Amino acid sequence: MKVGGLADVAGALPKALMDLPASVTGSYQLDVRLCIPFYSQIDLNSYEFVTDVEVRKGNKRVKVVCYKTHVGRIIVYLLRSKQISKQKTVYSADVQKDGDNFILFSLAALELLKHLDWPPEILHANDWHTAIAIHKLARLKDLDPFYSHTRSVLTIHNLPFMGAGVENLLQEYGLPASNEKRLPEWARAVPLPMGLAAADKIVAVSKTYAKELGSENKSCGLSSFFKSKNTSLTGIVNGIDTDIWDPLNDYLITQKYDVCSLSKKNINKVSIIEEYGLDPDPTAPLLVYIGRMDRQKGVDLIPAALSALTTHLWNSIILGSGDPELEAFCRELEIDHPLKIKFLNVFDSALSHRLYAAGDILLMPSRYEPCGLSQLIAMRYGCIPVAADTGGLHDTILHVKGKSAGTGFLFSPTSAPAFTSAINTALKIYQSPKIWRNIQLKAMCTDYSWKRSAQSYFSIYRALVEKGLS
Ligand code: ADP
């Protein structure tokens, strides 16, 4: 089940942690387990029943059935309830439905630990959907010695999504509001802030995003809370799974390539532009956008920016789904320029691999971007990002300055004119194949793996465990 970057993280971080060498982990032996909802679309050949758990909701008890499977060396627990298995998508537009599913999931996960008789030293939750597990853990610690040694880490992937509007459900599940005085009143019965207040450590998915959380305009009203939590807030950039995202071993792309055979990358472009009936000139640049259709991503700036280019409109492919208004915007652009623009209104992982391999330039005009994975994947495929200078984009893209090779083009502010100007600069450099190739080589040779970030997470876990022991 994948909607965006969180799925990449859930798949890759546990694996990277388990792969940490003994020189990093020392006397610690990691046993990382992943717990996810068992959506009906998850297609598994083998999984086994573990146990049933019950979660109290009002005067009812809701049954959740727990299964397990293995992905490599990771044990994955899959939690199924009647309501979760009915869900056709990971997120819905209905706050109540999502609230109900994710609160139930979070509480059931804590119950499962007890049934397993496996008290983890660290509970690591992500975003509002699992923040309630941390809030509840903090309460259980005083009531049940089983949970008293478990420390908590909450990673923020996207702060504006807080899970607001579920006060009634919190009451039904017997969850009192947070009593953290540093939280503004409105936030005390909202899942993400409730988890943030209770967490032993808060991680933002890049250093710049961690800083931005303390600023007025990107903190969604929690700037003073974050400032007060300064010592327990840190930034760790996400990585990508370099086994899955590897142009030399990617069976989903037309032609495999690497830095030593970079000229073969073009075969992927030729195949795509032919397939979608775009301008067949193989030397012309191909611009791609791969991401959710969301105002956060600045998709609405793409039509204006492309139409204002100083040269002319180049082949561009937009892959994404989400906000119907933005989808309509992109559809219109395609209708206006059928030979130049292709809008692929689907979520299709296999197709995204082909586009990263085919693209010369990745468009990423995000209004804010906690970390961003699309730019990391694109750089690994030699597809050079033109991206807004914000959050994780600032931390992961080395801006091309003058003649010194960078790995992409950053612009600010996030506006159509600034975006156009950055695309113009990239297109100009694209006309100098030698310089462009250097940028591609630098981008492709940069390490975007989870190795370093997994080490940083490990250091946090270890510090929390050792603090608990002292
Ligand atoms: P976010 O998590 O905010 O959506 P990221 O850049 O962190 O953004 O991660 C997006 C991930 O989802 C990338 O792996 C990207 O390739 C993938 N993705 C986004 N939209 C699509 C789509 N329509 N089809 C296939 N993959 C997509």
Boltz pocket constraint, residues with backbone or C-beta under 6 A from the ligand:
constraints:
  - pocket:
      binder: B
      contacts: [[A, 3], [A, 4], [A, 5], [A, 6], [A, 8], [A, 290], [A, 291], [A, 292], [A, 319], [A, 320], [A, 321], [A, 344], [A, 346], [A, 347], [A, 348], [A, 349], [A, 350], [A, 352], [A, 371], [A, 372], [A, 373], [A, 374], [A, 375], [A, 377]]
      max_distance: 6.0
